[in-house]
Amino acid sequence: MTTPLRIIFAGTPEFAAAHLHVLLDSPHQIVACYTQPDRPAGRGKKLKPSPVKQAAEAAGIEVLQPQSLKDADAQAELAALNADLMVVVAYGLLLPKAVLDTPRLGCINVHASLLPRWRGAAPIQRAIEAGDSQSGVTIMQMDVGLDTGDMLVEQRCPITDQDTGGSLHDTLMSLGGPALLSAIEQLADDKAQPQPQDDSEANYAAKITKAEAELNWSADAAELHRKIRAFNPFPVAFTRPAKSPDDRIRIWQARLGPATEGAPGEIVQIGEDQITVACGRGSLCIESLQLPGKRAMAVSDVLRGNAGLFALGERLLEPNT
């Protein structure tokens, strides 16, 4: 049986909290949790603790929220915890070499990608956007590079034509826990076999911006379909109608439509449950959208409650117009 380890956990969002729960249910001892400082949230902009902080406090675990780990005092505080291992999951702060070298077994990271395919902040969305056929979770030994460390454990899963950023996030979240426990067991028993990454196969998964969520109707319909899926539930793809260019219509769900003669962005068909828009190549049938100030709804419901809002021949604008 693997000897229980003293573990420092560092993470912030829901994805990280799920992995913290897995560790809390294991024989290992969580000696402290590091997470981002509380952030303003909601209409009142009240400070809200991260999901990791909420989970840690509920379990009676000490929570530390330094602005940085580059400070000597913060590093001394971490060293005083006398941890065997530090587990990092979507923490959001860079770990300097002094921190990486502090725990006896170093620091490991749960990364939501099949490394080295997607390194960086948004591997889930970028994998869908690029049309990858598979994704997965990689547990790696951290070094000073950006997701460049040796790989310890990998779990794969397919990406289907129906997957969104949200659904793939949840799939990877469920895969990550068992993979993490496997990596910890290997390290504790001195049986880990680290595999170096091939840097020539790496791509940078840049952080998603709201601006890039605007649909460029001159693009291939398949490309736009992937973007809509990748950016659901955040930041959500959007478009602007020519008759009210300041309004944003958020597109939550669509499917590929037939070839069409319409100009890019032109509404070429309005059915009971979809609005078909011409693209640079092919067309998209919008099935779920969100009007300004409204909730997301099926197109059938939008059309029933907003007669005349959309019309054949009307244009949806492209970015920078």
Buried (B, 14 or more C-beta within 10 A) or exposed (E): EBEEBBBBBBBBBBBBBBBBBBBBEBEBBBBBBBBBBEEEEEEEEEEEBBBBBBBBEEEEBEBBBBEEBBEEEBBEBBBEBEBBBBBBBBBBBEBBEBBBEBBEBBBBBBBBBBBBBBBBBBBBBBBBBBEBEEBBBBBBBBBEEEBBBBBBBBBEBEBEEEBBBBBBBBBBBEBBBEBBBBBBBBBBEEEBEEBEBEEEEBBEBEEBEEEBBBBBBBBEBBBBBBBBBBBBEEBBBBBBBEEEEEEBBBBBBBBBBEEBEBBBBBBBBBEEBBBBBBBBBBBBBBBBBBBEEEEBBBBBEBBEEEEEBBEEEBBBBBBEE
